[in-house]
Amino acid sequence: MVGAVLACLLPIAGVVTALSIPTPSQAVVVAASATPTQLGRYGGTVRVTGKVQNAMTCQLDLLSKQPLPVVYSGQSRPCSSGFSARVVIGPNHSALRRTIAFALVARNKTSKFTSHFYVSLAGPTPPTTTSMPAATTTAPAPSTQTVAALWPSSMFNTDVQSWPVDANSAQFASDFVTDYETHYGSVGINTQPLYMAAAGQAKVSVSVAPGCHSFTSVTGDRLPIPDSVDLNGSSDSPLVIWQPSTHTDWELWRVSRLSATGYSACWGGKLDTATSNGIFPYPYGLSATGISYLAVTITEADIASGAINHAVGIVLPRCNFSVYPADRGDCGNDPGQPAEGQWFRFAPGTQMPSRLTPFAQMVFQAIETYGAVVTDQGGAVSIEAEQPSDWAAEGHSGADPITASWQGLQEYHVEIGRASCRERV
């Protein structure tokens, strides 16, 4: 599916920059998180912990500008392998739920590394209303947890603006633009099903499809797949299930529904979202690179929150083998092309084009800060997003945030060029 909502990004694609992933000798934040991650409307105290490597000093930064008090120490202090701090967060007097963003910055003599994590505060309790009893429903509770909040230790939540530029950046950026121009002239949106499983979700059987290798020793053969799952019917037939109560991410490939209580799949994997960096151990997972789709896919919750606080997964039609963070790939030998796992961002100082849709604005800002990482090879340049039908299936009403953020444009619309972009997007 070829989309139009990002077509306006093409005029600035020439200033996209390929990045060199930090080497193990550089300072690295392996994990950073707050406990608890959610507070009531009156705030409270959270404990921040971090695991670092090759670091000399660590510093806690407050990224959010919120109308509520946050007390913490922002002083840099020595650290070699671990970091611990206490943060006191005041009450939330607004009518909205608030998410507070923090960064743990690790430094040594030659490098620094930043990892983000988040704490949310509830808004005021809505007034009680009286109504006629509603019919019983088994639909899961709507998901409002963003990707970044779900993966506190993911490397894909890292600010990449200070990362070094790859020596082949100019060539890779040129190839990126050529692929865009020769494959439909538009950036597509590759949507796939992502479903949240409630804590009490009944488990159904998942068997290995005929002719496929077994993977259930890793995923288990009974998974909490909601009744409302809507498979997308593609040749890959992917399915991502995540369960906040067990902080688990299951990702399956070539899924078929066999019955109301059973599915089959050809491959898959399982990750702990509380501790994983967002990469499946070889050879498990869904993507060709081992990179978790849940960690880099734009979700309905991301768009509803007003920001995509993580790297964006992208698909390219041509690529050359694979590089870290990919731990595998399905690209052949195509010298001069970027590899699967290659990270991109916009060059510093790149101006956001005017009149972009809200969706495209959020994507631009995400790529500017967190970058875009090549997760797979496909028939066109496209980005990874949650399929719109998930919104209603999870119990929400009204237009889903992703579709609403396109402002009337369709993902398959291919007639948006540079001129019409100025008029319509």
N, C-alpha and C positions, 0 to 999 in steps of 0.2 A: 504494500500500500504506500503510495507516494503522497506526501503531504505538502501543503502550501504554507502552513503557519510559520515556517521558518525561512521561507524563500527570501525574505529581506536580509537575511544574514549573509547571503552570497556576496554582495558587494564588499563586505568586510572580511570575507574568508581569506583573502590574500594576506591578511595580517595575523592569521592563526599561527600559533607557534607550537612546534613539537617539543616535548619536554624530556629531559633525561631523569629517570627515576633515581632518587638518592641511593647511594651505595651503602652497604652495611657499615662502612667506617664512619659514616655521618651520624650525627645525633638523631635518634629516632624515638618517638613516643609509641610504644607498642600498644598501650591501652591507657585510656583516661575515662573516668566515669564519676558520677555523683551518686550517693546513696542517702536517702531515696531519690528517685528521679521525678517523683510527683509529690506535690505538697497541697494541702488544703488552702482555702482562700486567705487564711490568716498567716501563711508562711511558716517558717521554722528554720531548723538547722540541718544542713546536709554535710556529709563528709566526702571530700574529694580525694580520690586515690589515683595514682598513675604508675605505670611501669615503663621505664625508659632504658635505652641502651646507648652506650658511647656518649653519654651526656656529662657535662661538668656542672651546669646550673639549670634550674627549672623555675618557671615563672607562671603564675596563674593570672589570666587576663579576663576581664568582663567585656563581652562583645556587644551585648544588648544595651539599648538605651530605653529603659523601662521607667514608668512613673511610680516606682516603688523602691524602698531602700534595700541595698545589697551591701553587706559588710564582709570584707575579705582582705587579705594581704596580697598586694600585687608586687611585693618585693621579690627580686631574683634571689635564689638561695642555692647552695650547693646540693647536688643530687648525683648519684651514680647509677642507681638501678631503680629507685622508687621515689615516690612523692606522695605527701599526705597534707591535707589542709582542711580547715573548717570554714564554712560559709554560712552566714546568717542572712536569711531573706525575709523582708518585711511583708506586711499584708497586701493583698491585691484588692484595691477599692474600685477597680473598674468593673464594667459589666461583662468583660470578656475574659476568657482563659488566656493566661500569659505564659509564653515560653521564653526562658532566660538562657542565652547562649554564653558559654565560657570557652576559653582556649587554654590548653596546657602547652607551654612552649619550652622545649628542651634545646639547650645550646652546648656546643663545645667550641674550641678555638677556631674552627673553620666552617661550621655549619649550624643551622637551627632547624627544628622540625616542630610543626604545630598540629595539634589534634583537638577537635572540637567535641564538646558534649553539652547536654541540655538538661534543664530542670523546668518543669511546668508547674504553674499555680492555677488552681481551680478558680472560676469566677463565682459570683454569688449564687446560692442555691435558688433555683427558680421557684416561684410561688406555687403552692399546691392547688390543683384544680380538681373539680369533681366532674365526672363524666360517666356515661353508660359503660359497663364492662366491655372490653374489646375481645374479639375472638382470639383464641390462643394461637400463637405463631411460633414456628421453630426457626425463624430467620435469625442469624447471628447479630449481635450488637454491632452497629456501624463502627468502622475503624476510623479513628482520628489521630493515630500515632504516625508521625512522619518517619521517613526512612532514617534520617540522621539520629533521631531519638531512639529508634529501634536498634541501631548498631553502634553502641557507644565506643567500641574498639575498632571500628572499620577504618582502614586506611583511606577509604573513598570519601570520608568526611574531612579530609585534610586540605587546608589552604595551600594551593600550589603556586601562588603568585611569586614566591621567592625561589622556586625550584630552578635549577640550571637548564639552559636551552640545549636541546640535542644538537650534536654537530651536523646532522643531516636535516635540520628543521626546515630550511628553505625548500629543499627537494620534497619533503613530506607534505608541506603546506601546499605546494604547487600540485602535487598528485591529488590531494584532497579536493582542491577546486576543480581539477580536470574530471575527477570521478563524478562530482556534482553535475558538471555541465554536460557530460556524456551519458548520464543515466537519469533521464527524465527532466533534468534542469531544476530539480526541487529536492528538498530534504524531506524524507518520509518520516512517518511515525509508525513504528513497529509495535503494535499493542499486543499484550498477552495477559492471561488471567492471573490475578494475584488475590488470594482470599485469606481473610483472617479467620482462624478457628477459635471459637470461644473456649473458655476453660473446661466446660462440661461437654464439649462437642463429642458425639458418639464416633467411634472409630469404625472404619470400613476396611475391607480387605484390599490389598494391592498385590497383584501377582506379576511375575515376570512374563512379558509377552512372548509368544512363540518365536524362536529364532534369535532371541536377545540373551545377553549375558546377565547373570544374577547380580543384583545390587541390594537386595532386601536385607542382607546381613548388616548393612550400614543404615538404611532408612527405617528398617522394620517392615513387616508385612501387614500391619494394621495402622492406618493413619487417620487423623481427625479431619476428614474432608467434609466440608459443609454440604448439605443437601442441595443448596442453591448454585453450586458450581456450574458455570457455563463454559465448556471447552470451545476454543476458537475455530476449530475445524481446519487448521492449517496442516501442512505435511509434518511439521515439527510437533504439533499439538502439545504445547508446553503447559505446565501447571505449577504454580508456586503457592504453597500453603505456609502461613506463618502463625504461630500461636504465642501471644505475649505471655500467657501464664507460665509457659515452660521455656520461654525465649528460644524457640526452635524455628528453623527455616527448612522446609522440605521443598526440593525442586525436582520435578519429574519431566521426562522427555518421551514423546510419542505416547500420550495417555489416551486410553479408550475406556469408556464407561461400559462395563459388562452387565451391570444390573443396578438396582437401587442401593445395593450394599457392597458393590465390588467394582474395582477398576483394574486395568493392567497398564504397564508402562514398559518401555524398552530400556530405560536407564534413569539414574537419579542420584541424589545425594542429600545429606542432612548436615546442618550447621547449628551451633549454639550462638545465637545473635548477641548474647551478653559478653562473650569472650573472643569470638572469631574476628579476624581481620577482613572478612568478606570474600575469602578465596577458598574454594573447595580443595581438599587434598586430592592429588592425582590418584585415580582417574575419575573420581566421582563428580556429580554436579549436572547441570543442565546446559550451560553455555559451552561453546567450543574451547573457551579459554580457561574454564574453571572459575571465572569470576562470577560471584553470585549476582543473579539478575535482580533479586530483591534489594541488594545494596546499591545498585546503580540505575534502577528504573524509576521514572517519574511517576509518582502515585497520585491518586485522587487526594489523599491527605496532604501531600506536598503542596499541590496547587491550592487546596482549600486554606492552607496556612499562610499563603502569600509568598512563599520562598521555597526554593529547592536547595537545601543545605547539604548537598553531596555531589559527587561527580556524576556526570550523565553518561550512560552507556550508549555507544554509537556502533553502527554496523557499516562496514565499507565493502564495496564490490571487489576491490583488489587489495591484496596484502602479501607480505613477505615473511613467512614463518611467524614466530612469536617471541615476545620479550616479557620480562617481569613487569607487572604482576601476574601476567598469564603464566600458568604452569603447564600449558599445552596449547595446541592450536590446530586448525584445519586448513591453514593457508599453505600454498606450495612455494616454490622458489620463484619469486617475482622481484628481482633486484631493483632497488630504488623506491619501492613502495613501502609505506609504513607497515609495521608488524602488528599482529594482534597483541593487545596489551599496551600499545603505544598510547601515551597520554598527550592531549592537546589542550591549549588554552589560548585565549586572545592575547595578543601582544599588549604590554602595559600602555595605557593611554588611548586604547581603541575606544572610540565613541559609539554608544549604542545608537543604531539607526532610529529615526523618528517614526512614529505611527505604527509601531509593532503591536501585535495583539498582546494581551496580558500574559498569555502562555509563552510567547516568544521572548518577552521581556524577562520573564523568570528564567528561561533557558539561557539567555545571554548572560545574565548575572551569575548563574550557576557555573557556566563554562569559564567565565572571567575569573571566578574565585577558586572553584574546585576542579575545573577542567572537564574534559570529555575523554573517556578511555574506550579503546576499541575492544569490544567484547566478542564480536563474531563477524563472519563474512556473509554477505547477502547480495541480493540483486540490485541494490541501490544504496545510496547514502541515507541512513535513517537513524533515528534516536529511539530509545526504549521507553515506553510508557505503558501504564496500566490500561487494560481495555475498559471503555466507558460503561459497559453493561454490568461491571462489578458493583457499581454504585447502588443501583436498585436492588441487586441480588443481596447486598449486605444490609438491606433494610432502610436505606435512605429514600427520600422522596424528592421530586423535582429534578431539574437538570443536573447532571453530574458536573463537578468543578472543571474537569479537563475540557469537556465539550463546550461549556459556557465560556471558558477562557479563549476559545478559538473565535469568538464573536461572529458566528454564522458561517465561518469557512469550514469546508469539509477536508478530512485528511487525504482524500483521494483527488482533490482538486489540483490539477497540474497546470493551469493556465495563469498562474500568478508569476509574473516576471518582475523585472526591476521597475518598469513604469507602473503597472497596475498595483505593485506593492505599495507605492507611495499613496495610491488612491484608496486602497481597500484594507490594508493590514495595519 
